[in-house]
Amino acid sequence: MNSAKQIQADRPTLRNGPTPLALFGKLVRSQIFISLAGASFFLAGLIQLGHQPTTAHWLRALLVFASTALVYNINNLIRKTGLERTVARLVRLIQQHALRSVSLAAVAGAVGFYMSYVWLGVEETLFLAVFGFLSLAYNFPDAIPFRKLRSLPLLKIFLIALVWASTGALYPALLTGKLGQPEINQLFWAEFLFIFAITLPFDIRDYYSDRQLQLLTIPGLIGTKNTKYLALVSWLGFVVLAVSLGISPTGLALLSFLGVYAIVRSGAGRHALFYTGFIDGLIILFSALLTFH
């Protein structure tokens, strides 16, 4: 008996590797997934306007990817550790690696100057600066000269929808010289309503935590049930506009089924990947439908 147990103990154990779901969770937590969604949103808007991406456009898609990763990681860090602790940690890192920090800042400044005034141009630089500011300013502290935008009632979801729709419609229009044309307005509002509809479930998820923070959101104003109705109305408006964008009926039906399911089934008890994986994944699906219709 003992020898059998000893043999069994001496056998090497087979360790299972990470499951696909665990790997996907790491991809989501690293903000790579949402960054891919941002880049695909930009490229889909460009293709929708009748322009196949060139090398310059792919570089801008990379810029959108990196900017999205930066913004979401900063927001995630501040949400977990608080603004003061995040700044203190950053200061410590700079002090510990002073020479490296100065060198990195110099290189980044040189690259930024080149991109802004040589490659991007003044108009595009101003556009990116404005929407970059709006993306980061949502976590500004309550201090002069800025008031933390998070504390402004009902602003969050409109700000998110504005930045995303600008990434997918206005930025491609700026690059192609089509700002102000009717097709741009149609694409912008379709994307705005789409992002608005799929962001409301996140507010429903955060309903109780937002109440503790005394942050007024749409669910806090009209209730979670009515918020779902509002999201469905927004989705209906998106579908009406999406039909005229040329998306295939089958693809739009699939996207609508998944979108309505996400809205109806949203709630505080859902797994985190339901939101940051499934719902955010709808952005990539929408981008694919715009690209390949």
C-alpha positions in Angstrom: 0.0 0.0 0.0 2.7 2.5 1.1 4.8 1.7 -2.0 1.8 2.3 -4.3 1.1 5.6 -2.6 4.8 6.5 -2.9 4.7 5.7 -6.7 1.6 7.8 -7.1 3.2 10.7 -5.2 6.3 10.5 -7.3 4.4 10.7 -10.6 4.7 14.1 -12.3 1.4 16.0 -12.1 -0.1 17.4 -15.3 -0.9 21.1 -14.9 -3.5 22.5 -17.1 -2.5 25.8 -18.8 -4.7 28.9 -18.7 -8.1 28.5 -20.1 -9.2 30.6 -23.1 -11.5 32.5 -20.8 -8.7 33.3 -18.4 -6.5 34.4 -21.3 -9.3 36.6 -22.6 -9.7 38.1 -19.1 -6.1 39.1 -19.1 -6.5 40.6 -22.5 -9.4 42.7 -21.2 -7.8 43.7 -18.0 -4.7 44.9 -19.8 -7.0 47.3 -21.8 -5.7 45.7 -25.1 -9.2 44.6 -26.0 -10.9 48.0 -25.7 -7.9 49.5 -27.4 -8.4 47.2 -30.4 -12.0 48.3 -30.4 -11.0 51.9 -30.6 -8.6 51.3 -33.5 -11.2 49.2 -35.3 -13.8 51.9 -34.8 -11.5 54.5 -36.4 -10.6 52.2 -39.4 -14.2 51.2 -40.0 -15.2 54.9 -40.1 -12.5 55.5 -42.6 -13.6 52.7 -44.8 -17.2 53.7 -44.5 -16.2 57.0 -46.0 -14.8 55.2 -49.0 -11.1 55.3 -48.2 -9.0 52.2 -48.0 -6.4 52.7 -45.2 -2.9 53.8 -46.3 0.3 53.5 -44.3 -0.4 56.9 -42.7 -3.9 55.8 -41.7 -2.6 52.6 -40.1 -0.1 54.7 -38.1 -3.0 56.8 -36.9 -4.9 53.6 -36.0 -1.9 52.7 -33.9 -2.1 56.1 -32.3 -5.7 55.6 -31.5 -4.9 52.2 -30.0 -2.1 53.6 -27.9 -4.2 56.6 -26.7 -7.1 54.3 -25.8 -4.8 52.0 -23.8 -3.3 55.0 -22.0 -6.6 56.6 -21.1 -8.3 53.4 -19.9 -5.2 52.3 -17.9 -5.0 55.7 -16.2 -8.7 55.7 -15.5 -8.4 52.1 -14.2 -5.5 53.0 -12.0 -7.1 56.0 -10.5 -10.3 54.1 -9.9 -8.4 51.4 -8.0 -5.9 53.5 -6.0 -7.3 57.0 -6.0 -5.9 60.1 -7.7 -3.6 61.2 -4.8 -1.9 57.7 -4.5 -1.5 57.5 -8.3 0.2 60.8 -8.5 2.4 59.9 -5.4 3.4 56.6 -7.1 4.3 58.4 -10.3 6.4 60.9 -8.4 8.3 58.1 -6.6 9.0 56.4 -9.9 10.4 59.6 -11.4 12.6 60.2 -8.4 13.9 56.6 -8.4 14.7 56.7 -12.1 15.5 60.4 -12.6 18.0 60.1 -15.5 15.8 57.5 -17.3 12.7 59.7 -16.7 14.3 62.8 -18.1 15.7 60.9 -21.1 12.2 59.4 -21.8 10.5 62.7 -21.4 13.0 64.3 -23.8 12.5 61.5 -26.4 8.7 61.7 -26.0 8.7 65.4 -26.3 10.8 65.3 -29.5 8.6 62.6 -31.0 5.5 64.6 -29.9 6.8 67.8 -31.5 7.6 66.0 -34.7 4.2 64.3 -34.9 2.3 67.4 -34.0 3.9 70.0 -36.4 5.5 67.8 -39.1 3.4 64.7 -39.5 -0.1 65.5 -38.1 -0.3 69.2 -38.7 -1.9 71.9 -36.5 -5.6 71.1 -37.3 -5.2 67.4 -36.5 -3.1 68.1 -33.4 -5.8 70.5 -32.0 -8.5 67.9 -32.7 -6.6 65.2 -30.9 -5.7 67.5 -28.0 -9.3 68.5 -27.4 -10.6 64.9 -27.3 -7.6 63.7 -25.4 -8.3 66.4 -22.8 -11.9 65.3 -22.6 -10.9 61.7 -22.2 -8.5 62.4 -19.4 -10.3 65.3 -17.7 -13.1 63.0 -16.5 -10.8 62.1 -13.6 -9.5 65.6 -12.9 -9.5 66.4 -9.1 -11.9 69.0 -7.6 -9.3 71.7 -7.8 -8.8 75.0 -9.6 -8.7 75.5 -12.5 -10.6 72.3 -13.2 -13.6 70.7 -11.6 -13.7 67.0 -11.7 -16.0 66.2 -14.6 -17.2 63.0 -12.9 -19.0 65.3 -10.3 -21.1 67.0 -13.0 -24.5 65.3 -13.1 -25.3 63.0 -16.1 -22.2 64.1 -18.0 -20.3 60.8 -18.1 -22.3 58.8 -20.6 -22.6 61.8 -23.1 -18.9 62.5 -22.8 -18.0 58.8 -23.6 -20.4 58.7 -26.5 -19.0 62.0 -27.9 -15.4 60.9 -27.7 -16.1 57.5 -29.3 -18.3 58.9 -32.1 -15.7 61.5 -32.8 -13.0 58.7 -33.1 -15.1 56.7 -35.5 -16.6 59.5 -37.6 -15.1 63.0 -37.1 -11.5 61.9 -37.0 -11.8 59.9 -40.3 -13.7 62.9 -41.8 -11.0 65.3 -40.8 -8.4 63.1 -42.5 -10.4 62.8 -45.7 -11.6 66.4 -45.9 -15.3 65.5 -45.4 -16.2 67.3 -42.2 -19.7 68.8 -42.4 -21.0 66.6 -45.1 -24.4 64.8 -44.6 -22.8 61.3 -44.6 -20.6 62.3 -41.7 -23.5 63.5 -39.7 -25.3 60.3 -40.3 -22.3 58.2 -39.3 -21.6 60.3 -36.2 -25.1 60.0 -34.8 -25.4 56.3 -35.6 -22.1 55.7 -33.7 -23.2 58.2 -30.9 -26.5 56.3 -30.3 -24.8 53.0 -30.5 -22.2 53.9 -27.9 -24.9 55.6 -25.8 -27.0 52.4 -25.8 -24.2 50.1 -24.8 -22.8 52.4 -22.2 -26.0 52.7 -20.2 -25.6 49.1 -19.0 -22.3 50.1 -17.4 -24.2 52.8 -15.5 -26.7 50.2 -14.4 -23.9 48.0 -13.2 -22.4 51.0 -11.2 -25.8 52.1 -9.8 -25.1 51.3 -6.2 -21.5 52.4 -6.1 -22.4 55.7 -7.9 -25.1 56.3 -5.2 -22.5 55.9 -2.5 -20.3 58.4 -4.2 -23.3 60.7 -4.6 -22.8 60.7 -8.4 -26.0 61.4 -10.3 -26.3 59.2 -13.3 -29.2 58.3 -15.6 -30.1 55.2 -13.6 -30.0 57.2 -10.4 -32.3 59.8 -11.9 -34.9 57.5 -13.6 -34.2 54.1 -12.2 -32.5 51.0 -13.7 -35.7 49.7 -15.4 -36.4 53.0 -17.2 -32.7 53.2 -18.1 -33.0 49.9 -20.0 -36.0 51.4 -21.9 -33.9 54.4 -22.7 -31.1 52.2 -24.0 -33.5 50.3 -26.1 -34.9 53.5 -27.6 -31.3 54.7 -28.3 -30.6 51.3 -29.9 -33.7 51.6 -32.1 -32.5 55.0 -33.3 -29.1 53.5 -34.1 -30.7 50.7 -36.1 -32.7 53.2 -38.2 -29.5 55.1 -39.1 -27.4 51.9 -39.5 -29.8 50.6 -42.2 -28.9 53.6 -44.4 -25.2 53.0 -43.7 -25.4 49.9 -45.9 -24.9 47.3 -43.1 -26.2 43.9 -44.2 -29.6 43.0 -42.7 -28.3 39.7 -41.4 -25.3 41.4 -39.7 -27.5 44.1 -38.2 -30.0 41.5 -37.0 -27.2 39.7 -35.2 -25.7 42.8 -33.7 -29.2 43.9 -32.6 -29.9 40.6 -31.0 -26.7 40.7 -29.0 -27.1 44.4 -28.2 -30.7 44.0 -26.9 -29.6 41.0 -24.9 -26.8 43.0 -23.3 -29.2 45.8 -22.4 -32.0 43.6 -21.0 -29.7 41.3 -19.0 -27.5 44.1 -17.5 -27.4 44.4 -13.7 -25.2 44.7 -10.7 -24.7 40.9 -10.3 -23.2 40.2 -13.7 -19.6 39.0 -14.2 -17.1 41.8 -15.1 -16.5 40.2 -18.5 -20.1 40.6 -19.4 -19.4 44.3 -19.6 -15.7 44.7 -20.5 -15.7 41.6 -22.7 -19.1 40.9 -24.2 -20.5 44.5 -24.4 -17.3 46.1 -25.4 -16.9 43.3 -28.0 -20.0 44.7 -29.7 -17.9 47.7 -30.8 -15.6 45.4 -32.7 -18.5 43.5 -34.2 -20.1 46.8 -35.4 -16.8 47.9 -36.8 -16.5 44.6 -38.7 -20.0 45.1 -40.1 -19.2 48.6 -41.3 -16.0 47.4 -42.9 -17.2 44.3 -44.7 -20.7 45.1 -45.8 
